[in-house]
Amino acid sequence: MRFVIIGSGRVGLRTARVLREEGHEVTLIERDANKVERARNDDFEVVEGDGAREEILKQADLDSADAVGALTGDLNVNFAACMVGKHYDCRTVLRIDEDYREEIYRKFASDVDEVVYPERLGAIGAKNALLGGNIRAIADIAQNLQVVELTITDDSPVKGYSISELSLPANSRILAFGKADEAMGIPLPDDSLAVGDRVAVLADFDVLEDVRRILVGDASRASAQAMTGGN
């Protein structure tokens, strides 16, 4: 696939490197001369200029691009780039920083295909390293929603239950299930829960502790409190 990334700072350049390693073609757009030189030294094709301007974006050949990733630290530039990308039928990904309010997020999210929070993704990785054990945050969906992966333990109250027998809090849903030695997939009603099996759950922050207690047991109480901010 072919991607156009606006911004060759820390987030943009790392994303471009990952895509290139996977065999994709990447063109970067950057207005800072020093960053342009750094990206070119890394053997990237770079268009120098303001990624919010259509005439600059056109130099990256949007007609042949599959997606546009607007990954600068400037939300207005990112949004403008995404709107141009939409005009060229590209998939659009908008970077937004953690300190923007929920209403700002909703305003922009409705006009693009995907919103990413680099700071939040980094925080999830750090949180998982601290938590360890049988609970792993996968993604923050919104300010009040998180996807977590939980591993069934010997202390689990539902060990031996089937998926259809589980009773989780109202503000939570099972998204995926995987046996200990298999990839995760769509949960089936007859899937049984054994030690080492994994369950991915979408839950409101307010009920994460209840979900943890039901699926994992009390042995990981301290970790779950760390995840939800409890004391």
C-alpha positions in Angstrom: 0.0 0.0 0.0 1.0 3.6 -0.4 0.8 6.1 2.5 1.2 9.9 2.8 2.3 11.0 6.3 2.1 14.7 7.3 4.8 15.4 10.0 8.2 13.8 10.3 8.6 14.4 14.0 8.9 11.6 16.6 5.4 10.1 15.8 5.4 10.5 12.1 8.9 9.3 11.4 8.5 6.2 13.6 5.2 5.4 11.9 6.8 5.8 8.5 9.7 3.4 9.5 7.2 0.7 10.7 5.3 0.9 7.5 8.4 0.8 5.3 9.7 -2.3 7.3 6.4 -4.0 6.4 7.0 -3.3 2.7 4.7 -0.3 2.2 5.6 2.9 0.2 5.6 6.1 2.3 5.9 9.7 1.4 6.4 12.3 4.1 5.4 15.9 4.2 7.3 18.3 6.5 7.8 22.0 6.7 10.7 22.1 9.2 14.0 22.0 7.2 15.9 20.1 9.9 13.3 17.4 10.1 13.2 17.2 6.3 16.9 16.6 6.2 16.7 14.0 8.9 13.9 12.1 7.1 15.8 12.3 3.8 18.9 11.0 5.5 16.7 8.0 6.5 16.1 7.5 2.8 12.5 8.7 2.8 10.8 10.6 0.0 9.9 14.0 1.5 7.8 16.9 0.2 8.9 20.1 2.0 6.1 22.4 2.8 2.9 23.0 4.9 0.8 19.9 5.0 -2.3 21.9 5.5 -2.1 23.3 2.0 -3.6 21.3 -0.9 -0.9 22.3 -3.4 1.7 20.8 -1.1 -0.3 17.7 -0.5 -0.8 17.2 -4.2 3.0 17.0 -4.7 2.8 13.7 -2.7 0.5 12.3 -5.4 -2.6 11.8 -3.3 -4.3 10.2 -6.3 -2.2 7.1 -5.8 -2.3 7.1 -2.0 -4.4 4.6 0.0 -4.3 6.7 3.2 -3.2 10.0 4.7 -1.9 10.1 8.2 -1.9 13.6 9.7 0.5 13.1 12.6 1.9 16.6 13.4 1.5 18.2 16.8 -0.8 20.9 15.3 -4.5 19.7 15.3 -5.5 22.4 12.8 -2.9 21.3 10.3 -3.8 17.6 10.8 -7.5 18.3 10.3 -6.9 20.4 7.1 -4.7 17.6 5.7 -7.4 15.0 6.4 -10.1 17.0 4.7 -7.9 17.3 1.6 -7.2 13.5 1.8 -10.9 12.8 2.0 -11.4 14.8 -1.2 -9.0 12.4 -2.9 -10.8 9.3 -1.5 -8.0 8.4 0.9 -8.5 6.8 4.3 -7.7 9.6 6.9 -6.1 9.2 10.3 -5.9 12.2 12.6 -3.5 12.7 15.5 -5.0 14.5 18.5 -3.2 15.2 21.7 -4.3 14.0 25.1 -5.1 17.4 26.6 -8.0 18.1 24.2 -11.5 17.8 25.7 -14.0 15.1 24.8 -16.2 17.6 22.8 -13.2 18.6 20.7 -12.4 14.9 20.0 -16.0 14.3 19.0 -16.1 17.3 16.7 -13.1 16.1 14.7 -13.6 12.3 15.0 -16.9 12.5 13.1 -15.1 13.8 10.0 -12.2 11.4 9.7 -11.8 7.6 9.6 -9.6 7.2 12.7 -8.3 9.3 15.6 -5.0 8.4 17.3 -3.6 9.5 20.6 0.2 8.9 20.6 0.5 10.0 24.3 -2.3 7.6 25.3 -0.8 4.7 23.3 2.5 5.3 25.0 0.9 5.4 28.4 -0.9 2.1 27.7 2.4 0.5 27.1 3.9 1.9 30.2 0.9 0.9 32.3 1.0 -2.7 31.0 4.7 -2.9 32.0 3.8 -1.7 35.5 0.8 -4.0 35.8 2.3 -7.2 34.5 0.4 -10.4 35.4 -3.1 -11.2 34.2 -4.5 -7.8 33.1 -3.4 -6.0 30.0 -4.9 -2.7 28.6 -5.2 -2.9 24.8 -6.8 0.4 23.9 -8.6 3.4 25.4 -11.6 3.8 23.2 -12.8 7.1 24.8 -12.3 8.9 28.1 -14.6 6.4 29.9 -14.1 3.2 27.8 -11.2 0.8 27.7 -10.5 -2.6 26.0 -8.7 -4.9 28.4 -7.4 -8.4 28.0 -7.8 -10.6 31.1 -6.2 -14.1 31.6 -8.2 -16.7 33.5 -6.3 -17.8 36.7 -6.8 -20.5 39.3 -8.5 -17.9 41.4 -11.1 -17.0 38.8 -14.6 -17.4 40.0 -15.7 -18.4 36.5 -13.1 -21.0 35.8 -14.9 -23.9 34.0 -17.8 -21.7 32.9 -18.8 -21.3 29.3 -19.0 -17.9 27.6 -22.8 -18.1 27.6 -22.8 -18.6 31.4 -20.8 -15.4 32.1 -22.7 -12.5 33.7 -20.7 -9.3 33.3 -21.7 -5.8 34.4 -24.1 -3.9 32.1 -21.5 -1.5 30.8 -19.1 -4.2 29.5 -19.0 -6.6 26.6 -16.9 -9.5 25.6 -15.2 -8.8 22.3 -12.8 -11.8 21.8 -11.7 -15.0 23.3 -8.7 -17.2 23.0 -7.5 -20.5 24.5 -4.1 -20.4 26.2 -2.3 -21.7 23.2 -4.4 -20.2 20.4 -5.0 -16.9 18.7 -8.0 -14.8 19.9 -11.2 -14.9 17.8 -14.9 -14.4 18.0 -16.3 -15.8 21.3 -18.7 -18.7 20.9 -21.4 -19.5 23.5 -20.0 -22.9 24.2 -16.3 -21.8 24.6 -15.2 -22.9 28.1 -12.9 -20.9 30.4 -9.8 -22.6 31.6 -6.6 -21.4 33.3 -4.5 -19.4 30.8 -7.4 -18.6 28.5 -7.7 -14.9 27.5 -10.8 -12.7 27.2 -10.9 -9.3 25.6 -13.5 -7.0 27.2 -14.8 -3.5 26.4 -15.8 -1.9 29.6 -16.6 1.4 31.2 -13.8 2.5 33.6 -16.4 2.4 36.5 -16.9 -1.3 36.1 -13.4 -2.5 35.3 -12.8 -3.6 38.9 -16.0 -5.7 38.8 -15.0 -7.3 35.5 -11.5 -8.1 36.9 -13.0 -9.7 40.0 -15.3 -11.8 38.0 -12.8 -13.0 35.4 -9.5 -13.1 37.2 -10.3 -13.2 40.9 -9.0 -11.3 43.9 -5.3 -12.2 43.4 -4.8 -9.2 41.0 -6.7 -6.7 43.0 -3.8 -4.4 43.4 -3.1 -4.4 39.7 -6.7 -3.7 38.8 -6.7 -0.7 41.2 -3.6 0.6 39.5 -5.4 0.3 36.2 -8.5 2.1 37.2 -6.8 4.7 39.4 -8.1 3.3 42.7 -6.4 3.5 46.1 
